[in-house]
């Protein structure tokens, strides 16, 4: 009996409901996108509810390949994000179970989904494509419902123009009706003017029936060609006028819904499975080869320089071969033709003779261009394009399944790393990744469709781009790497940019500073202020110590807050390290040294840009300035990280000025302000 481990069952029970929920949401979103895109093709045509329901049903089935990878990505990310947020994943790892082992049941489940997606693409999708496209083309081809406005001419009926002054919605009576019949041409136009009328639609919805009352009909009395002849001889043209009390007029107007025959799409690439696609590709390649053989024959017979294809040349060549066979000991020297100097040859001709030769060559070139149309170029291009479409459809049978696996191996490790569940962060990350995949996939598809790349290169481009990302995230998650830890990236940047970090205080130095903090009773502060500080929690007191000016407090109040924290036994090591005056002086020293090199690089960049333009070396100067400027900004940020004397807008303005005018801004303003701002940093004097 097959027994499933309780852990595996728990993982599957956690994943499956989330997957069905995300799949329904993703399918609904892409279906709404389809509706917004083609709403104009469906509105105002009087389509039956069953027809619209059938259309949306087939559209939803056709959009499954787009919704399935996104739903797997979102579901796996949410599942492992929830496990990490609830510390369940941490407990599982603490029990000695690796992440890959936790993912094992879902790997099997997603593998089964991928196999099902392949069979769906291969067997179900061709039928769905045929039914959806035939129905959608029928909907697009249906004429809109007839809605004649009041007080305006309506030309929605081909060959007719209608005018209605007023409509009675209760009796459906049309008042002051005019009908211009242009179906027989403008010269044979007839006009009907009546007091009122009623419009009906025939039962088969192919004709409009007008019952007209109290009106007149005007029409030409001669045919159009006769009228043109007679108009030259007679001043007036005869016409007919008919007065009527009641008259019925029939106008052809097909408002019915006619389904397109699905057999029209049976032979297209969208209606074939893998075997049928391979057979079609093989037959088209054979047809293309036959066209190439025929073209070579046409080129050999029709195109310029055909001497080698003449019978005379072939006979001479055969005779020479026979002669060589008859006298094997003799050596036949091939004639060496000296190189021909065309410039000297042309200079020997007169201007008139040269003009004749050029005209003859131009005429010959035009004739050859005309003869080139005898080659089956349009037909070959059509066959090649059809082959590409068949190959694209063939590869799409496999890319969906592979995309499902890739998105799972991206979502599951990513959820284990970020440890955020719900519909917040996972949705943002999933949508960004899927948009990136969609853009790359569309680029590859268009390149493959247009023949820019090989079909397999374009269709597998998105998978090739995302597969390394899945491997990388899985590796990082299995090793519990701090992928989204800003400090890790900060250390990496500092390492590659050779940024020096001042040595931190030793534990002995830190403890000596803490011991020098006076007691609360020794600090001269107002009793009311001291009482308010004692009412604060430890976190609020830490904020007061770091930025006392924000709360309109002086240094004595800051020292009192620090003394209260010491009295409560709170951890003070981080505060002491951040407020170390020696550390800030060291950072400022590194900034000043680096600013010298940055200023030199800035001046060289200006010279390379405006004065001495050295194309080969200018980019090196720009790159050097960029790296040195980044180093300066890192030191600048480290200096002001624990000095809360300036707001964020101040730093933004300073950085912009440094980018534009680094030496001037740095030496005339920034360095002076840094000396001023570091005053009063030390907690204990």
C-alpha positions in Angstrom: 0.0 0.0 0.0 1.3 3.4 -1.0 1.7 5.6 2.1 2.4 9.3 1.8 4.4 10.9 4.6 2.6 13.3 6.8 4.9 16.2 5.9 4.4 15.6 2.2 0.6 15.5 2.7 0.8 18.8 4.6 2.8 20.5 1.9 0.4 19.3 -0.8 -2.7 20.3 1.2 -1.2 23.8 1.7 -0.3 24.2 -2.0 -3.3 22.8 -3.8 -6.0 25.3 -2.5 -3.6 28.2 -3.2 -2.9 26.9 -6.7 -6.6 26.6 -7.6 -7.3 30.1 -6.2 -4.4 31.7 -8.1 -5.2 29.8 -11.3 -8.8 31.1 -11.1 -7.6 34.7 -10.5 -5.0 34.6 -13.2 -7.4 33.1 -15.7 -10.1 35.7 -14.9 -7.5 38.5 -15.3 -6.3 37.3 -18.8 -10.0 36.7 -19.8 -10.8 40.3 -18.8 -7.8 41.5 -20.8 -9.2 39.6 -23.8 -12.6 41.2 -23.2 -11.2 44.8 -23.0 -9.2 44.2 -26.1 -12.1 43.0 -28.3 -15.1 44.5 -26.6 -15.8 46.7 -29.7 -16.1 43.6 -31.8 -19.0 42.2 -29.6 -21.0 45.2 -28.4 -24.0 46.3 -30.3 -24.5 43.2 -32.5 -27.4 41.6 -30.6 -25.5 38.4 -29.9 -27.3 35.7 -28.0 -26.2 35.0 -24.5 -25.3 31.4 -25.4 -23.1 32.6 -28.2 -21.2 34.9 -25.9 -20.9 32.3 -23.2 -19.5 29.8 -25.7 -17.1 32.4 -27.0 -15.8 33.2 -23.5 -15.6 29.5 -22.7 -13.3 28.8 -25.6 -11.4 32.0 -25.0 -10.8 30.9 -21.4 -9.5 27.5 -22.6 -7.2 29.1 -25.1 -5.8 31.5 -22.5 -4.8 28.6 -20.1 -1.2 28.5 -21.5 -0.8 32.1 -20.3 -2.5 31.8 -16.9 -1.0 28.4 -15.9 2.7 29.5 -15.5 1.7 32.7 -13.7 -0.6 30.8 -11.3 2.2 28.2 -10.5 4.7 31.0 -9.8 2.2 32.8 -7.6 1.0 29.7 -5.8 4.5 28.3 -5.0 5.7 31.8 -3.9 2.7 32.2 -1.6 2.9 28.7 -0.2 6.5 28.8 0.8 6.2 32.5 1.8 3.4 31.6 4.2 5.5 28.6 5.6 8.4 31.0 6.2 6.3 33.7 7.7 4.6 31.3 10.1 8.1 29.9 11.0 6.8 26.4 9.9 9.6 26.2 7.3 12.2 27.0 10.0 10.8 24.3 12.2 10.9 21.8 9.3 14.6 22.7 8.6 15.4 22.5 12.3 14.1 18.9 12.2 16.8 18.1 9.6 14.6 18.2 6.5 16.2 20.1 3.6 14.3 22.5 1.4 14.7 20.2 -1.6 13.1 17.4 0.3 10.2 19.7 1.3 9.8 20.6 -2.3 9.8 17.0 -3.4 6.0 16.3 -3.4 5.3 19.6 -5.2 8.0 18.8 -7.7 6.2 15.6 -8.5 2.8 17.4 -8.6 4.1 20.2 -10.8 5.7 17.6 -13.1 2.3 15.9 -13.5 0.8 19.3 -14.2 3.5 20.0 -16.8 2.8 16.6 -18.5 -0.9 17.4 -18.5 -0.1 20.8 -20.0 1.8 19.0 -22.8 -1.1 16.7 -23.6 -3.5 19.6 -23.4 -1.4 21.6 -25.9 -1.0 18.7 -28.2 -4.5 17.2 -28.3 -7.0 19.7 -26.9 -5.6 23.0 -28.0 -5.9 22.3 -31.8 -9.6 21.6 -31.4 -10.0 24.6 -29.1 -8.2 26.9 -31.6 -10.4 25.8 -34.5 -13.7 26.3 -32.5 -12.6 29.6 -30.9 -11.2 31.2 -34.1 -14.2 30.1 -36.2 -16.6 31.4 -33.7 -14.7 34.7 -33.1 -14.4 35.4 -36.8 -18.1 34.8 -37.1 -18.7 37.3 -34.3 -16.4 39.8 -35.9 -18.2 39.4 -39.3 -21.7 39.9 -37.9 -23.2 43.2 -38.7 -24.2 45.5 -35.8 -27.8 45.9 -34.8 -29.7 48.5 -36.8 -30.1 51.7 -34.7 -31.2 54.7 -36.8 -30.7 58.0 -35.0 -33.2 60.8 -35.0 -32.6 63.9 -37.1 -29.5 62.6 -38.8 -28.7 60.6 -41.9 -27.8 56.9 -41.4 -25.6 55.1 -43.9 -25.0 51.9 -42.1 -26.9 49.9 -44.8 -24.8 49.5 -48.0 -26.4 51.3 -50.9 -29.0 53.2 -48.8 -29.2 56.3 -46.7 -32.0 56.8 -44.2 -33.3 59.9 -42.5 -35.9 59.9 -39.7 -37.0 63.1 -38.0 -38.7 61.5 -35.1 -39.4 58.1 -33.6 -42.3 57.1 -31.4 -41.0 54.4 -29.0 -44.6 53.3 -28.0 -46.1 52.7 -31.4 -42.7 52.2 -33.2 -43.9 54.7 -35.8 -41.2 56.6 -37.8 -42.2 60.1 -38.7 -41.0 62.2 -41.7 -39.0 59.3 -43.2 -36.7 59.7 -46.2 -35.0 56.8 -48.0 -32.2 57.3 -50.6 -31.7 54.3 -52.7 -28.1 54.2 -54.2 -28.0 50.5 -54.8 -28.1 50.9 -58.6 -25.6 53.7 -58.6 -25.7 57.4 -58.1 -27.0 58.1 -61.6 -30.0 55.8 -61.0 -30.8 57.0 -57.5 -34.3 56.9 -56.2 -35.8 58.9 -53.3 -38.8 58.0 -51.1 -40.3 60.7 -48.9 -43.2 59.8 -46.7 -45.2 61.1 -43.7 -44.7 58.0 -41.5 -43.7 54.4 -41.6 -43.0 51.2 -39.6 -39.8 49.1 -39.9 -39.7 45.3 -39.4 -37.0 42.7 -39.7 -37.8 39.5 -41.6 -37.9 36.2 -39.7 -34.6 35.0 -41.2 -33.0 38.4 -40.4 -31.9 39.0 -44.0 -34.2 41.8 -45.0 -35.7 45.1 -43.6 -39.4 45.6 -44.3 -40.7 49.2 -44.4 -44.4 49.9 -44.5 -44.6 53.5 -45.6 -47.7 55.8 -45.5 -48.6 59.0 -47.4 -45.6 59.7 -49.4 -43.9 60.0 -52.8 -41.2 58.2 -54.7 -38.9 60.0 -57.2 -36.6 58.1 -59.6 -34.8 58.7 -62.9 -36.8 58.1 -66.1 -33.7 57.0 -68.1 -30.8 54.6 -67.7 -27.5 56.2 -66.7 -25.7 55.7 -70.1 -28.7 57.0 -72.0 -29.0 60.0 -69.8 -25.4 61.0 -70.4 -26.1 61.1 -74.2 -29.5 62.8 -73.9 -28.2 65.4 -71.4 -26.0 66.8 -74.1 -29.0 67.4 -76.4 -31.8 68.1 -73.9 -31.8 70.6 -71.2 -34.2 68.6 -68.9 -34.0 65.0 -67.8 -37.2 63.1 -67.3 -38.0 61.3 -63.9 -40.8 59.4 -62.4 -42.9 60.5 -59.4 -45.2 58.1 -57.6 -47.7 59.1 -55.0 -48.9 56.5 -52.6 -51.0 56.0 -49.5 -49.3 52.8 -48.5 -46.2 51.2 -49.9 -44.0 48.3 -48.8 -40.2 48.5 -49.4 -37.8 45.7 -49.0 -34.1 46.4 -48.3 -31.5 43.6 -48.0 -29.8 43.8 -44.7 -28.5 40.6 -43.1 -28.5 41.0 -39.3 -28.5 37.3 -38.5 -25.6 35.3 -37.0 -23.9 32.9 -39.4 -21.3 30.5 -38.1 -18.1 30.1 -40.0 -17.5 26.6 -41.2 -14.8 25.0 -39.0 -13.6 23.0 -42.0 -12.0 26.3 -43.3 -9.5 26.1 -40.4 -8.8 22.4 -40.4 -5.7 22.6 -42.6 -4.0 25.5 -40.8 -1.1 25.1 -38.3 -3.3 25.9 -35.3 -5.4 22.8 -35.9 -2.6 20.2 -35.9 -0.9 18.1 -33.3 2.8 17.3 -33.2 2.6 14.4 -35.7 0.5 16.4 -38.2 2.9 19.4 -37.8 5.9 17.2 -38.6 4.2 15.8 -41.6 3.3 19.2 -42.9 6.8 20.6 -42.3 8.3 17.6 -44.1 6.0 18.0 -47.1 6.6 21.8 -47.3 10.4 21.3 -47.1 10.1 18.9 -50.0 8.0 21.4 -51.9 10.5 24.1 -51.1 13.4 21.9 -52.4 11.5 21.4 -55.7 11.0 25.1 -56.1 14.8 25.7 -55.5 15.6 23.1 -58.2 13.3 24.8 -60.6 14.8 28.1 -59.8 18.3 26.9 -60.4 17.2 25.7 -63.8 15.6 29.0 -64.6 18.7 30.8 -63.5 20.9 28.6 -65.7 18.7 29.2 -68.7 17.6 32.8 -68.3 20.0 34.8 -66.3 23.1 36.5 -67.6 26.5 34.6 -68.2 25.0 31.3 -69.3 27.9 30.2 -71.5 28.8 27.3 -69.3 25.3 25.9 -69.7 25.4 25.9 -73.6 25.8 22.8 -75.6 28.9 24.2 -77.3 30.7 24.6 -74.0 29.7 21.1 -72.8 30.9 19.5 -76.1 34.3 21.3 -75.9 34.7 20.2 -72.3 33.9 16.6 -73.1 36.3 16.7 -76.1 39.0 18.0 -73.9 38.5 15.3 -71.3 38.6 12.6 -74.0 41.8 14.1 -75.4 43.4 13.9 -71.9 42.4 10.3 -71.6 43.8 9.5 -75.0 47.2 11.1 -74.2 47.8 10.5 -70.5 51.5 11.3 -70.7 51.0 14.7 -72.2 50.5 17.7 -70.0 47.9 20.2 -71.2 48.7 23.6 -70.0 45.7 25.7 -69.2 45.6 29.1 -70.7 46.3 31.9 -68.3 44.3 35.0 -68.9 46.1 38.1 -67.8 44.2 40.4 -65.4 42.1 43.0 -67.2 42.2 46.6 -66.2 38.7 47.9 -66.8 39.6 51.5 -66.2 42.2 51.4 -69.0 39.7 49.5 -71.2 37.0 52.1 -70.7 39.4 55.0 -71.4 39.9 53.6 -74.9 36.3 54.1 -75.9 34.9 57.4 -77.1 32.2 59.2 -75.1 29.5 58.2 -77.6 30.5 54.6 -77.7 30.8 54.4 -73.9 27.3 56.0 -73.6 25.9 53.2 -75.9 27.6 50.5 -73.9 26.2 51.9 -70.6 22.7 52.1 -72.0 23.0 48.5 -73.3 24.2 47.3 -69.9 21.3 49.1 -68.1 18.8 47.6 -70.5 20.3 44.1 -70.0 20.1 44.6 -66.2 16.4 45.6 -66.4 15.7 42.6 -68.5 17.4 40.3 -66.0 15.3 41.9 -63.2 12.2 41.2 -65.2 13.4 37.6 -65.8 14.0 37.2 -62.1 10.3 37.3 -61.5 10.2 34.0 -63.4 11.7 32.6 -60.2 9.2 31.5 -57.7 10.2 34.1 -55.1 6.7 35.0 -53.7 5.7 31.3 -53.5 9.0 30.4 -51.8 8.6 33.2 -49.3 5.0 32.0 -48.5 6.2 28.4 -48.0 9.1 29.5 -45.8 6.8 31.7 -43.7 4.3 28.8 -43.4 7.1 26.5 -42.3 8.1 29.0 -39.6 4.6 29.1 -38.3 4.4 25.3 -38.2 7.7 25.2 -36.3 6.6 27.8 -33.9 3.4 25.8 -33.1 5.5 22.7 -32.8 7.8 24.3 -30.2 4.9 25.8 -28.3 3.7 22.3 -27.4 6.8 21.9 -25.2 7.6 25.4 -24.0 4.5 25.6 -21.8 5.4 22.5 -19.8 9.0 23.7 -19.4 7.8 27.2 -18.3 5.6 25.6 -15.6 8.7 23.8 -14.2 10.8 26.9 -14.4 8.3 29.1 -12.6 7.9 26.6 -9.8 11.6 26.5 -9.2 11.6 30.3 -9.2 8.6 30.8 -7.0 9.2 28.1 -4.3 12.8 29.2 -3.4 11.9 32.8 -3.7 9.1 32.3 -1.2 11.4 30.5 1.2 13.9 33.4 0.9 11.6 36.4 1.3 9.3 34.6 3.8 6.3 36.8 3.0 2.9 35.3 2.4 -0.5 36.6 1.5 -1.4 38.6 -1.6 1.0 41.5 -1.0 4.7 41.0 -1.8 4.2 37.7 -3.6 1.8 39.3 -6.1 4.2 42.1 -6.8 7.2 39.8 -7.3 5.1 37.4 -9.4 3.7 40.1 -11.7 7.1 41.6 -12.3 8.7 38.3 -13.1 5.8 37.3 -15.4 5.9 40.6 -17.2 9.6 40.1 -17.8 9.0 36.6 -19.1 6.1 37.8 -21.3 8.3 40.5 -22.9 11.2 38.2 -23.5 8.8 35.5 -24.9 7.2 38.0 -27.3 10.6 39.2 -28.5 11.6 35.7 -29.2 8.3 34.9 -30.9 8.6 37.9 -33.3 12.2 37.1 -34.1 11.3 33.5 -34.9 8.2 34.6 -36.9 10.0 37.1 -39.0 13.0 34.8 -39.7 15.5 37.0 -37.8 16.5 34.0 -35.6 16.1 30.3 -36.0 12.7 29.2 -34.7 14.0 27.1 -31.8 16.2 30.1 -30.7 13.3 32.5 -30.5 10.8 30.1 -28.9 13.2 28.9 -26.2 14.6 32.4 -25.5 12.5 33.1 -22.4 13.1 29.6 -21.0 16.9 30.0 -21.5 16.8 33.4 -19.7 14.8 32.2 -16.7 16.2 28.8 -16.3 19.5 30.1 -14.8 17.5 32.3 -12.4 15.6 29.2 -11.2 18.8 27.3 -10.6 20.4 30.3 -8.8 17.4 30.8 -6.5 17.1 27.1 -5.7 20.8 27.0 -4.8 20.6 30.1 -2.6 17.4 28.9 -0.8 19.0 25.5 -0.1 22.0 27.1 1.4 20.0 29.7 3.4 21.8 32.5 1.6 20.8 36.1 2.6 19.8 37.0 -1.0 17.8 40.1 0.0 20.0 41.3 2.8 21.1 44.8 2.0 24.1 44.5 4.2 25.5 41.6 2.2 25.3 43.6 -1.0 26.8 46.6 0.8 29.8 44.6 1.9 30.2 43.2 -1.7 30.1 46.8 -3.2 32.6 48.0 -0.6 34.9 45.1 -1.4 34.9 45.6 -5.2 35.3 49.4 -4.8 38.1 49.0 -2.2 36.2 51.1 0.4 37.9 51.2 3.7 35.9 50.8 6.9 37.2 52.2 10.1 37.8 49.7 12.9 35.0 49.3 15.4 35.4 49.9 19.1 36.7 47.0 21.1 34.5 45.6 23.8 36.8 47.1 26.5 36.6 50.5 24.9 32.9 50.3 24.6 32.5 49.2 28.2 34.7 52.1 29.4 32.4 54.6 27.6 29.3 53.0 29.1 30.9 53.2 32.6 31.4 56.9 32.1 27.7 57.6 31.6 26.6 59.4 34.7 23.5 58.5 36.8 20.2 60.2 36.3 20.6 62.1 39.6 23.9 63.6 38.5 22.4 65.2 35.4 21.0 68.7 35.5 17.6 68.5 33.8 14.1 69.7 34.7 12.1 67.3 36.8 9.1 67.5 34.4 11.4 66.6 31.4 13.0 63.8 33.4 9.6 62.4 34.3 8.5 62.5 30.7 11.7 60.7 29.6 11.2 58.0 32.3 7.7 57.4 30.9 9.0 56.6 27.4 9.8 53.1 26.4 13.3 52.0 25.4 12.7 52.3 21.7 11.5 55.9 22.1 14.5 56.7 24.3 16.9 55.3 21.6 15.3 57.7 19.1 15.9 60.6 21.4 19.5 59.7 21.8 20.1 59.4 18.1 18.2 62.5 17.1 17.5 64.7 20.1 17.1 67.9 18.0 14.0 66.3 16.3 12.3 66.4 19.7 13.5 69.9 20.5 15.8 68.6 23.3 19.3 69.6 24.3 22.4 67.5 25.0 21.6 67.2 28.7 18.3 65.6 27.8 20.0 63.3 25.4 22.5 62.3 28.1 19.6 61.8 30.5 17.8 59.4 28.0 21.1 57.5 27.7 21.4 57.3 31.5 17.8 55.9 31.8 18.6 53.2 29.2 21.7 52.3 31.2 19.7 52.1 34.4 17.1 49.8 32.7 19.9 47.5 31.6 19.3 48.0 27.9 21.8 47.1 25.2 23.9 50.3 24.5 26.6 48.8 22.3 25.0 49.8 19.0 24.4 53.4 20.2 28.0 53.8 21.4 29.3 52.5 18.1 27.1 54.8 16.0 28.0 57.9 18.1 31.8 57.2 18.2 33.6 60.5 17.3 36.8 58.7 16.3 34.8 56.6 13.8 33.2 59.6 12.2 36.6 61.4 12.0 38.0 58.4 10.2 35.2 58.3 7.7 35.6 62.0 7.0 39.3 61.4 6.5 38.6 58.7 3.9 36.0 61.0 2.2 38.5 63.8 1.9 41.2 61.6 0.4 38.8 60.1 -2.1 37.4 63.5 -3.0 40.8 64.5 -4.3 40.9 61.7 -6.8 37.3 62.3 -7.7 38.0 66.0 -8.4 40.9 65.0 -10.7 38.7 62.5 -12.5 36.0 65.2 -12.9 38.4 67.7 -14.4 39.8 65.0 -16.8 36.2 64.1 -17.8 35.4 67.8 -18.6 38.6 68.1 -20.7 37.8 64.9 -22.6 34.2 66.0 -23.2 34.7 69.6 -24.3 38.4 70.4 -24.9 40.5 67.4 -25.9 38.2 64.8 -27.5 40.0 61.4 -27.4 37.5 58.9 -28.5 39.5 55.8 -27.5 40.3 56.9 -24.0 37.3 59.1 -23.0 35.1 56.3 -21.9 37.9 55.2 -19.5 38.0 58.6 -17.9 34.2 58.6 -17.6 34.2 55.2 -16.0 36.9 56.3 -13.5 35.0 59.3 -12.5 31.8 57.3 -12.1 33.5 54.7 -9.8 35.3 57.4 -7.7 32.0 59.4 -7.4 30.2 56.3 -6.1 33.0 55.8 -3.6 32.7 59.4 -2.4 28.9 59.0 -2.0 29.3 55.8 0.0 31.6 57.7 2.4 29.2 60.6 2.4 26.3 58.3 3.3 28.4 56.6 6.0 29.3 60.0 7.6 25.7 61.2 7.8 24.1 57.8 8.6 24.2 58.6 12.4 24.3 62.4 12.2 20.6 63.4 11.9 21.2 67.1 11.3 20.0 67.2 7.7 16.8 66.0 6.0 16.6 63.8 2.9 15.9 66.7 0.5 19.1 68.4 1.6 21.2 65.3 0.6 19.4 65.0 -2.7 20.2 68.6 -3.6 23.8 68.2 -2.5 24.3 65.0 -4.6 22.8 66.6 -7.7 25.2 69.6 -7.3 28.1 67.3 -6.7 27.3 65.4 -10.0 27.2 68.6 -12.0 30.0 70.6 -10.2 31.9 68.3 -8.0 35.1 70.2 -7.1 33.3 73.5 -6.5 30.5 72.1 -4.5 32.7 69.8 -2.5 35.5 72.2 -1.5 33.4 75.4 -1.1 30.4 73.9 0.7 30.2 70.2 1.5 33.5 69.8 3.4 32.7 72.9 5.6 29.3 71.6 6.4 30.6 68.2 7.3 33.0 69.8 9.8 30.1 71.8 11.2 27.7 68.9 11.4 30.0 66.5 13.3 30.3 68.9 16.2 28.4 67.6 19.2 28.3 64.0 18.0 30.1 62.6 21.0 27.6 61.6 23.7 30.0 61.9 26.7 32.3 64.8 26.8 
